[in-house]
Amino acid sequence: MVMEEVMSFVMEKLKEALLMMLNFGGQILLIIPKFVGQLIMKLVNFAGQGLLSLKNFGYQILLLLQKFFGQGLLSLKSFGWQMLLSLQNFFGQVPLMLKNLCWQALVTLKNFAVQALVTVKNFGVQALVTLKNFGGQALVALDNFSWQVKNLCGEIVSWFDEVFPPETSVEKINYWFHLALPYLIIALFLSLFILCCYFFGGLLFNVIKSLLKTVCDVLIKVMYYLKIACVGLISILKHVFTCCWQSKEPVIKMMKAPGRIGIKIARFTFENNPKLYFTNLRAGNV
C-alpha cells in the first residue's frame, strides 16, 4: 500500500513537472519569436537610421564641397583680378620709375661734372701757385747756391794758397805724395785684389804667383806717373781757379767783424743783411 502511494505521489509530481516544463517551453517559444522580432525591428531601425545619417552626411559633404569649390573659384577670380590690377599698376609705374631714374642719373652726372670741374680748376690754381712759389724758391736757392759755390771756390783757392804757397808748392806736394805713397800703394793693391776676387774667384789663386812681381813693378810705375799727373793737375787747377775767380783784388772782399776783435768776415755777407749779423752777435750765434 505504501509503495503504491509513493508511486502515485511520484507520478503526480512528474506530471506537475512535465506540465511546468511544457508551460516553460511554451513561454520560451513565445518569448523567442518576440525577442527575434524585436531584434529584427531594432536592426531595421538602426539600419534605417544609419542610412539616413549617411544620406545626411553625404548631403552635408556635398554642400561643403560645393561651398569650398565655389569660394575657391571666387578666391581665384579675385586673386586673378588683383594680379591683373597689380600688373597693370606696375607696368604703368615702370615708365615713370625709369623716367625718374634717368632724370636723377642726369642730375647726379651734372653735379659730379660740376664738382669735378671745380676740383680741377682749384687743383690747377693751386698747382700754378705752388709752381710759382717753387720757381721763386728755386731761383732764390740757385742764387744762394751760386754765391755759396763762388765763396767755396774762393775759400778753396785761399786754402790752397795758404797750405801750398806758390814758392814752396812743388816741395810740399812732393813731401805729402812721398808720405802717402805707401798707403796709396797698399790701398790700390787691396782694391785690385778685392776686384779680382769678386770677378775671377778661384782663378786668382792659380795666377797670383806668376803675376805678383809684374803687378808690383807696374804699380810702382803707375804711382810714379800718377805722382807726375797729380802735380800737373794741381798746378792746372790752381791756374784755372786763379784765372776764373781771382782778379787783382781778392775773390772775396773781407772786412773786420764788428764787435769781434781779430776776426774777419766776408763783406757781402754783412752788407747783405747787417740786422741779422747783429741779431746773431747778440744771441752769441756768430
Salt bridges, closest charged atoms under 4 A:
GLU16 OE1 - LYS13 NZ 3.96
GLU249 OE1 - LYS253 NZ 3.96
GLU271 OE2 - ARG267 NH1 3.82
